[in-house]
Amino acid sequence: MTPQEPDITMPQTQSGAERLHALMARGNAFLGVECAIMGGAMTWLSERTLVSAISNAGGFGVIACGAMSPELLLQEIRATKALTDKPFGVNLITMHHQLKELVDVCIEEKMSHVVLAGGLPPGWAISALKDAGIKSICFAPTASLGKKLVRSGVDALVVEGSEAGGHIGPVSTSILAQEILPEIRDVPVFIAGGIGRGEALGAYLEMGASGVQLGTRFVCATESTAHPKFKKAFLRASARDAITSVQLDARFPVIPVRALKNEGAKRFMEAQREMIARVDRGELEIKDAQLEIEKFWAGALRRAVVEGDVEHGSVMAGQSVGLVKTEEPVSEILAQLLRQATCYLERMAPDGCDEMDAAR
């Protein structure tokens, strides 16, 4: 008998699109969407119009609750539901003085996902959401804290680097991804900060991420309600224009904020000096002074986003602002990201993607 020859058939290579679909499968299933791209929660921007547009286009929109009252949050959730039947989430700030009432609103409205941001989430909030069948998502600034959050019952993590806009930590996205992705596999992990093109999406998926979160990239979406002057500031800016605020006094910790440099940044320095002086005179406790600083940022951001005062307001932007080139619909932004990710996963072979898509 002739011995059976070994099967030397080479395994069929996945196309870039098939590879992308496989890599996003876990994130898609967790969020209940077509593409595991979350919208970053941006105060004054991540409201019903933009959130529903992201979800309708196949991504996952997230309402930025910010300083909203429970009544306003309830209105915003219901208004968003009127615009989309797709999944979307709510971002709650853990330091909000009415956090319990906000959690109750999310439970009452049967939200599918809630993002707890702005500090270590209280255990009761995670438990309450889980008991209601709501998935909780939290931010992990380190691998050790990420593991602690997973042990506490959190269903997914967001790893956000210092390239992001708004309040940021001290470590870059690329370092955090290398630190956390190999260590935490029990829950989906989404990467955020400095992501503006699909190549980054593809690369982080290959590293083990379940998806990504983008904020800056959506500011100039057609559906974004940002003031035209705010959008124009984004379109004119380069990556190096998005700078971080400076802490003046070690006794007075201030979470850095990344925004476009303008007169408003100078005013923040003046506000910081005033708060420090009031603490020194015994007029304010440090925690109260920090709250005043947060109120400064909230007011400055509203002036820029809503009123269009981009010189004296706070134009919060991530370093990926330099990749925002034009105002276009959310659906096209997501389509571009997916095309670019597909091309990346095919190693940019000339016959693997359209050259115009690769260049955009």
N, C-alpha and C positions, 0 to 999 in steps of 0.2 A: 504493500500500500504506500502510496505517496503521502508523506506527512503533510498535514494541513498547513498551508502557508499562513504566517501571521498576518493579521489585518493591519495594513500600514496606511489606511485611509486617514488623512489629516482631518482634525475636527474643523467644522465649518466656522469661519470667522464671523463674529457678529458685526453688523453694520454699526455705524456711529449711533443711529437712531435706536437700534435695538439695545445697544450698550447703555445709552442714556436712560431708556425706559427701565431697564433692569436695575440700574444704580439708584433711580428715584423711587423704585417700587415701595420701599419701606416708608419713606416720607409721604408719598402719595396716599398710601393706605392709612397712615396715622391721621393725616389732615382731611382725608376724604376728597382729594382734588385730583386734577389731571397732571399738574406739575408742582412739585414741592418747593414753590417759591413763595415765601411769606412776605407780606408788606410790613415794613418796620412801622411801629406806632409813633407817629409824629403829631405832637399837639398842634391843634388848629388846622392840620392838613389831613390826618387820617380819620376822616368823617364819612358819612353815608355815601357820598358820591364817589370818592376814590376807593373806598373799601369795597363797595359793590362792584365797581369796575374791575378791580383786581380779581375778585372771586368769579365774576361772570366770564372773565378771560381765561379761567382755568387755574389761577393761583389762589392764594389764601389771604384775603384782606383781614386787617386787624384794626378795630376801632381804638383810638387813643383816648382813654377816659380822662387822663390827666387830672385836673382839678374839678372835673364835673361833679355836680351833686347827683345823688341817686336818681332823682326825678329826670334830670337832663340825660343821664345815661340810658334810662328806660326809653325816653323819646328817641334817642339816637339809634338804639338797637332796633326798635320797631320801624323806624324810618328806613334803616338799612334792609330789613327783611322785606319791606315793600318794593325794594329795588333789585333784590336777588333772592333766588331760592337755593343758592349754593352755600356751602359752609363758609363761615367767617368767625373770627374770634374777637375778644375784648382784652385790651391791655389795662391792668389795674396797677396803680402805684401803691406799694405796700405801706408807705408812710402816710397815705391819705387818712384823715381823721375819721372818715366814715367808711372805712374798708369793709366792715361787716355788712353794712347796708348795701354797698356796691356788689359784694359777693351774693347777697340775697337777690338782687336784681338779676344777676346772671343766672342764678338757679331758677328764679321765677320764669325767666324767658327761655329756659331750656337751651342755653348756649352749649355748643359742642366743645369749645376750647376756651380757656382763659389763660392769659399770660400774666404772671405776677412779676413785676419789675420794681427797680428802685431800692433793693435791699433784700436781705434774707426774709423769705416769706414765713409768716407765722404758721405753725403746725395746724392750728384749728382751721385756717383757710384751705390748706391742701386737703385736709380730711373732709371738710364740708363740700368741696367741689367733687371729690372722689365719691362721696356718699350719694351725690346727686347725679352721678354718671358723667360728669364733666372732666375732660382731660386738662391737666394743669401743665403749663410750660414755664420754666424759670431760667434765669440767666446764670451761667457758671463762669466766674472769673478765673477759677483755678480748677485743676483736676480733683483736688481733695474736697473742695466745696461742692463740686459737681457730684461726686460720689455720695457726699452727705445728703444732698438734695434727693438723689435717687433712692437712698435708704429711707428717706422721710415720705416717699410715696409720689414724688413728682413723675409725670409721665413722659416728659421730653425736656431737652435743654437747648438753650441758645448760647452759643459762644461768640461774643462780640468783642472785636479788637479795637484798639485806639484809633484806627483810621475812620471810624464811624463818626457821624455828626451828633450833636447834642451832648448829653452827659456821657463821659467815657471813662474807661479804666486806663492803666498805664502800659499795658502789654499789647503788642501788635497781633492782628488776626492770624498771621502765618505762624507765629510762635505758639499762640493758644491752641491752634488747630493741631500742631505737632504734639503738644503736651497732653491734650484732652482726648482727641479721637482714638488713639491707640489704647487708652485706658478705660474709656467708658463705651460699652457696647450694649448694655442692658436696655437702654432706651434710645429713641431717635435723637440725634444731635444735629442742630441746624447752625450753620456758620454765618456770621454777619460782620460787617465792617470793611469798607473799601471794595465791595464787589460791584462792578459796573458792567462787566462783560461776561458772556457765556463761558469763555475759557476758564475763568475762575470757578464758575459753577461746576464745570466738568472736572477740574482738578480736585476740588474739595470733595466731590462725590467719590472720586477714585481713592481718596485718602480715608474714606469711611463715613463721611457726612451723609445724612439722609435728605438734606436739602439746604437751602440758604434763605437768608432774610435780607431784603433790600429796602432802604428808605430813600436815600438821596436820588437814586435812579428814577423814582416815581414822582418827584416834586414837579417836574416839568411835563408830566402827562397832561394830555388834553383835558382829562376829567378832573385834574387837580384844581381845587378852588383857590390856590395860592394867588395873591395879587400879581398882576402882570409884571410889576417892577421887581417882585421877589423872583419870579421865573427868569427875568432878564439878567438879574444878578448871577443866577446859577449858570446861565448860558455863556456869560462872559468870563466866569471864574476859571482858574487853573487849580490843580491839586494843591499847590503851595499857598494859595490864598486862604485855604481852610486851616486856621490856626487854633491852638488851644489857649484857654484862659490861664492866667498865672495866679498861684496862691501866694499871698503877701506875707502871711504869718503862720508859722507852724502850729501855733495854739488855736488857730482858726481854720480848721480843715474845710476846704471847698472842693467839691467834686469838679474836676476840669470839664469845660464845655468846649466843643469844637464848632467854630462858626467862621464865616468870612470876616476878614479884618475890616473894620470900619470905625466910625466915631463911637458907636455903641460899645465896642470892646473897651475903649478908653473910659467910658462912663461906668462900666462895670468895675474897673480898677478904683475909681473914685468912690463908688458905692461900698466896695470892700473896705477901703480906708475908713469910711464913715462908720461902718458896723464895728470895726476893730476899736475905733476910738470910743464908741458908745459902750462896748464891753469893758474897756479899760476904765471908764468912768463909773462903772457899776450900774449903768442904765438898762442893760440887757444881759440876759444869760446867753451863753454861747449858742445853745440850741435854738433860742429865739432869734438870734442874729442870723443863724444859718437859714431859718425859715424865711426871714426877710430877703435873704439873697435869692432863695428859690422864687419868691414873689417877684423879685427884680427880673429874673430870667423869663418868667411867664409873661409879664407885662411887655418886656422888650421883644419877645418872640411874636406876640400878638400884633405889636406895632408894625413889624416887618411883614409877617405873613398876611394879615388881614387888611391893614391900612396902607401897606406899601412903603413904609418909611424904612428903606434899606440902608440908610446912612446912620440913623440913631437907634434903630431897632436891632434885634439879634437875628442874623441870617444864619441859622444853624445849618451846617452842611458837612458831609463827610468828605474825605479826600478824593473820593470817586467823582466829585462834582466836575472835575476836569474831563470826565468821560461823557458828561451830559451835553449833547451837541445841538439838540433841536426839541421842539415841543411836538409830541406825537401821542397817539392813543395808547392806552395801557396794553391793549391786545397786540399792538405792534412791538412794544417794548418786550413783552414776554416772548413773542415769536422770534425776535432777534436773539434774545438770550438763549433760547433753545436751539436755534440754527447754529449759533456760534459754539455752543457746547457740543453739538453733534459733530461739527467740523473738527473741533479739538480732539474729540474721541476717535476720530478717523485719522488723527495725526496730520490734519490739514493736507491730505493727499489731493492733488489737482483734480482728480476725477471724483473726489469724495464730497465736495461742496462747491457751491457757486462762489466764484472769486469776489463778487460784489458783496455777498452776505458775509464772507470772511473778513472783508476789509472794514465793514461798518462797525 
